Structure formats: C-alpha cells, structure tokens
C-alpha cells in the first residue's frame, strides 16, 4: 500500500550540560569543566523511492541524538548525531507547529526541519579575576520539536484520468514497463501507479466518480497527484453509452478540486475502441471533438492506433513544451 500522507513528530537533540570540574594537578589549579555537545539536527532529504513514506506508517516519533555532557580537563562533550529522514521527491513538508511549508523537488535535496539545542558552557568559561573557582555552568538548550505533515504529490509529465474501468492501467502497462493490476471491474486501481516512457513519467490515477472532489469513492486522496502533471490524458471507454456525460463528470470533479487542473493541456483518448463498430467509434469521436478537438481513438490491441499516441508522446518528449502541443 502506498503511503502518501502522514503526520509525524520530529525532535532535534538537546544540548549537553556543561561540566563543573577543577584541575587536580599541583601548580595548575583552576576550573577545567568542558562545554556540552550540540544536539543533533533533523533534516529531510529527497529520494526517488516513492514508497519512502511507508517507514513512518507505524513510527511516528523521531528524534536526533542529544549532545553529550561536558567532561573534565577542558574536554567538550561530543555533538549528537543528526537525523536525516528520506522522503520521496515531490513531498510537501507542512510544519504544523510553526505554520511553515516547503517542498522537496530534487533527489539529494536536503532541508533543515528542526535545529538541535546548543550545548551549555562548563565552569571554565566562567573563570575571572574575582571568580577563580567558579561553580557555575549552563544546562544544554532544548532542541526544536515540531509536528510535521508529509504530503506526497507525484511529479509526472502525463496524468491518466477518467472514470473507473476506462482502460488507464492497461494503457500504462502497454506504453511502459509498469505491471499494474488490470481487470474488467471498477476500482481495480486503488492507488496511483507510475510508468516511464523514455524520459516521460506517466501517472495512472485511480478512477474518479461524481463527487470525488467531495470525498466520494476514492475521493480527493489522489487528485493532488495530478496537480503537477504537465498534460492530462483523459481516458473515456468506447463501451460507454454516454461519452459526453463521462467527460463532463470528470471535468467537473477536476474543476471543483482545483481550477488549475481544468487549465492543463488535455487530450481525449477513446479507449477500447476495438470493441465497438467503426460507425459507433466515429460517432463518438465526432461527439468528443465538439468538447475537445484533440481526440484519439485507440486500443491496446491495435498497434496502429497506439503508434499515433506514441507520436504524440514523442512530440511531448522532444519539445518539452506541452503548452505548444495543444495549439498544433
């Protein structure tokens, strides 16, 4: 199961306490207490593993190491070890406690989440002409502690959307090396799947139904995964008795969730076109073109129709400018 939304608590390490110690060597009397070590910081780092948030499914409290206390003979305590949390590229980090938000968009990108506490000073630092034998010291400062909400949003080039059982997963498997589950019943896909067509990343989003934006069916849980896609491939099954209604249902849900989704470049794919007559296929294509001029009738069992779609994908890959495609 893909974990793409989780709330955890992170705590940086506390600083170590300063030491109170005195030199025991003859002719060298005086304070020699060292300072405490710094508490470890908490970082997040982007990785390409989309399942990385699964590590937080049961472990919700994470903490960096505390700094060690100061020692005698001017020896400072060791710093605490930093804690680095590996999170998938495309994760939005919401600091609920501090009210701050940032995103991790590149593999290897690191960001500080919680800063460790500073170590306290030992009594050596309090010496002076009038205080030759100080017993003062500082306790270490507490590290920062925050409640963090991690929300994964796929960074994909193409998003496959449509009603349940519209052939999205089968198309993803055919175009890429993905091995997603397919079956002839609704909601076969219960979580997003990714595939790679050369350099293009294609995301298969679980089927939308009327009311998805308000939580029906699989709800808005996966709609956020298409917010960052460059182009939408809207799949509509040729088996449908009302392709116009299918199109409008999905478009309404996209628009209700985010106006940005309705503004993305979109291509209509009339899938499973091999199971209807040529006349019916042409009628449905003609009807869909009144809603969107960019319509492709295809079937995973028809190599010629798939080649037409691959030409579009190749054009998208080569131009790297999806906004130009819609005008071509």
N, C-alpha and C positions, 0 to 999 in steps of 0.2 A: 504494500500500500504506500502510495506517495504521500509523504508528509510535507505540506507546502505552507503551513500556517501554524505557528507555535509560539507560545509565550513562556519565557524563562526568566530567572533571576540571576544576574551576574554580580559578583562581588570581587573587587580588587583586593589585594593583600593589605593587611595593616602593617604599619611601620614597626620595627623592633624598638624596644625600650633602651634608652641609654644606660650605661653601666656606672656604678659608683665603685671605684677601686683606687687603691693607693700603692705606690711603689714600695716594695719591701726591701729593696737593696739599700744598704748603708750609703750615705752621702748622696743619695738620689731620691730622697723622699718627695712626695708630691702626688697630685691626682693623676691617674693614668686610665680612667674609665673611658672606653671607646663608645662610639655612637651606634645606635641600632641601624640595621639594614632597611633599605626601602622595600615597601610591599610591592609585589608583582602587579603589573598592569594586565588588563583584559583587552584583547584585540579580536576583531573578526577578519577573516581572510577569504577571498573568493576562490572557489574551486569549480571545476567543470562537472563534478558529480551532482546530478540533480536530486539524488536521494540523500544528500548530506544532512538535511534537517531531521532525518529519521533518528539520529543519535540523541535528539532532545525529546523523543517521544515519552520516555519514562524518567529521564534525568533532567529535572527542571532547575535545580540549584547548582550553579557552577562558580567556583572561586579560584582565584590565583593564590599563590603561596604567600604567606606572611613573611615579612623580613625578620631575621633573627636578632635577638637581643645583643647589645654591645658586650664586649669582653674586656678583660684587664689588659694591662701593658699596651695601651693605645690601639688595641685591635677592635676595629669596627665589625659589627655583625654582618654576615652575608646578606645580600639582597634576596628577596623572594623571587621565584621563577615566574615569568609572565605566563599567562594562559592565552592561547590562540584558538579561537573557535572557527572551524572550517564550515563555511556556508556556501550554498550554490551561487554562482554568478546570476544576477537578476534578482537577488534578495533585497527587499526594502527593510531597513532596520528602523523600527519605531522605538525610541526611548520614551516609554510611557511616563516614567517618573520625571524626567527633565523636559518632556514635551518637545523633543527634537527628532528629526527624521533625516536619514541619508540612505543612499543606495550603493551597493557593491556591483559594479558592472563589468569588471575585468578579472580574469584569473590572476591570482597573485596579489591583487589589490588588498591592502591592509588598512584598517581604520581602528583608532583607539576608541574603546567603548567605555571603559572605566579605569581611572588612574589610581595607582597604588599610593598608599599613605607614606609620608616622609618619615624616616627613622628619627628617633629622639636623640638629643645630644647627651653624651656622657659627661661626667663631672670634670673631665679635663678641660672642657670648653668654658667652665665657669670659674677657672682659676683667676686670681688677680692679686695685686699688692696687698689688699686688705682681706683677701679671702684665699689664703694659701692652702687650706684644706677643705675645699667645698664638698658638700654632700648633696648638692643639687643635681638633678638630672631631668631629662624630658621623657615623658612617655611617647611612644610612637603614635603618629596620627592614623586615624582610621582611613581605610581605602574607600573609594566610592562604591556605592551599591545601587543598582538600578533594576527595574523591571523592564524587560526588553521583549518587544513583539517582532518576530521574524516572519515576513510575508514574501513568499517566492512568487515572482512574476516572470514567466518564460520570456527570454529574448529570442524571438524567432523571426524569420523573414516572411513566412507564409503561414496563415492560420486557416485550418479547415473548420468551417462551421456549418451548421444545418440541423434539421430535426433528427431525432433518433432514427437509426437504421437507414441513413441516407447514403451509406457507402463510403464514409470518410475513412474508416480504418482500413478497408480493403484497398482504397486508393493509396493511402500512405504506404502500405506494405508493397504495393506494386511499384511505386516510384522510388522507394528507398529500401534499405535492408532491415527496416523495422519488422518486428514479429508480433504485432498486436493481435489480440483476440478478435475474431470476427464470427458472427452468427446471424441468422435471419430472425432476430427479435430485437425489440427496442432496448436501449441502455446496455448494449454489450460492452461499450467503453465506459468505465466507471472513473477513470482518471486520465489526465492528458498524457499523450504519447508523443515522442519526438522521433523524427527521422531526418536523415541528411541526404539531400540530392546535390551531389557535388559540394559546392560551398554553401548551398542554401539549407537553412534549417526549417523544417516543416513541422508544425504543431497540430496534432489532431485533438480537438476539443470535444469532450462528451456532449451528446445531443442536447439541444435546447428545446424547451417546450414553452407554450404560452404561460406566462407567469414566472419564468426563470429568474428574471431580474428582481422579483419579489420573494424568491426563495422556493418556488415550486420545483419539483423534480430534483435535479442536482443543484438547482438554484444558482446563485451568483458565485458559488465557491470556485468555479473555474473560468468565469467570464473575465476575471482580471488577467488571465494568461494570454488573452488576445489583445490587451491594451497596447502592447509593444510590438505587435506584428506589423510588418510593412504593408502587406497585401492580404486581403481576405479572399479565399476561395469558398464560395457559398455553394454547398452541395445540396441538390434537390433531386429526389428519386423520381425517375421516369414512371415508376409504379403509382405515384400519387394521382389521385383523381382531381386535385385542385392545386396545381403547382403555384398559381398566383397567391393563394392563401398561405401556402407553406413559406413562400418567400417573404410575404409581409409579416407573418408571425415572428420569424427570426429577426427581421429587420427592426420590428417594434421592440423586441427584447433587447437588442443591442443598443438602440437609441435610448431606451429607458434606463439602462445601466450607465451609459456614458455617451454623450453627444460625439465624443472623439471617434468612437467606433463607427458611427454612421458616416463619418467623413473619410474613412480609409478607402483606398482604391479596392474595388471589389470585382470579382469575376464570377459568373454563374456557371456551375457545372451540372448539367443534366445527366446524372449518373444512372447506371443500369439501363442505358438506352437500348441495349441489345434485346431486352425482353418485351419491348413494345414494337408495334408495326412501324414501318417507315413513315406512314401518313400521320400516325399519332405523335411520333417523335418530332416531325416537322411542325405540327400544330403547336406542340408545347414549346418548342424553341422559338417560334414566331411570337407566342404569347409572352414569353420571358423577355424577349428583346424589347418589348414595349416598356418593361420595367428597368432593364439594364441592357445596353447594346452589346455588352461583352459576354456572349453565351457560347459555351462549348458543350456539345452532346458527346458523351463518351461512355465507354465500357471498359472494364479491366480485361475483358475477353476480346476486345477489338484493338489490335495493335495500331491500326491506322489512326484511330481517334486519340489514343494515348500519345502518339508521336506529335500530334497537334498541340497537346497540352505540354509536352516536353519542350517544344519550340518556344512556348510562352515562358516556361521556367528558365530556359537557356537565355532568353532575352532579358529576363529579370536579373539573372546571374551576371550577365555581361555588362549591362548598362548600370546596374547598381543604383538605379533611379526609378523606383516604382511609379512615381507621380507622372513620369513621361509615358509609361506604358498605356495608361488609361486614355491618353489623347491620340495614341497611334491607331 
